[in-house]
């Protein structure tokens, strides 16, 4: 009799199935006789049936259900030739953040673009030129990725270095082969971190958001031994603190430097540059130079820009006089200063610059027709002449037209109040090669108040002289008419010419017309016969004038005019339906032919 405390019967244990493959060689067991001897019996000798050589590795089982596997047995089951090689831990790339100026306009409220430049510390690592994975298991040759990255902006190239090791190698190859870099940055450290990755750099353009001093020049001189062109411009309120001595030292150290452009050079003090390889020199923001020596025998282009400051003490006469002795091959010269005068132009005449092709002397209100006569005597092959802001008259325009009829292609006369529409018309008619003409703000109709006059008045029994208040003239200002006919003119600028009330332009090659702020131009007195016109600027004009310009250049009515699918008989008796095939030919001709006018843009801003 079983007791109440008896143990219940144990549950049946499920059968444990063994391996279907041989545990020695891994082949299926069915009909298989293994030729590999089994393991040696416990306490057996070396030559036992199941024994194995001391150095022989045991074969790995294909399937097994062993619960406990010793660590030493697991290591011995895998040959050393098959085991994965030991790899050192991968180094993390060092990242520098650089602000880059974007070409596309940035929406308001967005910050400027920042570039993360991946800088590797392992300089001795070889560049892999194999295949690079681009995603979804697809691989392409590294040369293809490099060619694609070369066509991207610096920001995209720097971002691609963080994708994978292969992309990082391709980005590194792009930086190494880069010949021109354009950056917007706010310090020396990001510039130095990037320039060390570009050993072949030849052209560098920097847009600085912070102050610049000699440290930047030293960094560029050390990192770019083969630099050929350097352009540094200032943004926002950044200040250029580079002195004249530092510029001279930098230029003398760079044997291959040919282009130097610096902005905001207000701290120079003096200028003493001696370089045989320099061909282009642009310096803006100059102020009160005590000494100017530019000893560059191969200099072709010179631009010196002085701000509008009355306290500027630069001796422009001595500057002009020294250019002929030290820069005999000068071809393009631009000087901007309110202190330009006839004496400076006379000194330039003694410099004997016979090869000069471009002469720009702007903001010189003291330049008159006497200076124009000196220019005509000194140069015989001017292609560009810019006398904007001068006090020349129509007589000076006549001398220029007689001296350069076969060479002058660009003529700029903006802000010249003493010229008239007759002189401009004569210039366009006597210069057949002219392609650019700028008369902005020269033909103005300003209402000038009358001068104050005195009259007698009777006050408290006595006689006293009283001054009459100045009043505006009652008569209207004299308006001018302008007729311009030219076969080669491409750009015409009449911005701010409020004295023009009638305009006729017949220029078949004209593509750009600027009529901004032509407030007194009547729509009925405007005629534009320019079939190739592409851009018309009408900011500040009246609405009726803008409508008249649209009707003439856009040809809106011709586009909506219905086409009648019928024609008259030869004798003109009646109209008959045009066959369908003739309509198809007409549509094909309009599709491929040049009878339809090109689209013209009217800019209101």
Protein Blocks (a to p, Z undefined) as FASTA:
>chain_A
ZZfkbccdddddddddddfbdfklopafehpacfbdcdddehiafklmkbccfklccddd
fbdcbfbdcfklmmmmpcfklpccdddddddddddddddddfbdcdehiacddddddddf
blmbccdfbdcdebjhiacdfklmmmmmmmpcfklmmmmmmmpmmlmmmmmmmmmmpcbd
cdddfbfklmmmmmmmmmkbcbdcdddfbdcdfklmmmmmmmmmmbcbdcdddehjbccf
bdfklmmmmmmmmmkbcbdcdehilknopacdddfkbmbdcdehiahifbdcdddfkbfb
dcddddddfkbcbdfklmmmmmmmmmmmbfbdcdddfkbcfklmmmmmmnopakbcbdcd
ehilkbcfklmmmmmmmpccbfbdcfehiacdfklmmmmmmmmmmlpmbdcfehiakbcf
klmmmmmmmmmkbcbdcfehklccdddddddddddddeehiacdddddddddfbdcdddd
dddddfkbmbdcfehiakbcbdcdddfkbcbdcfehilkbcfklgccddfkbfbdcfehi
afklmmmmmmmmnommlmmpccdfbdddfkomaccdddfklmmmmmmmmmmmmkbccddd
ddfZZ
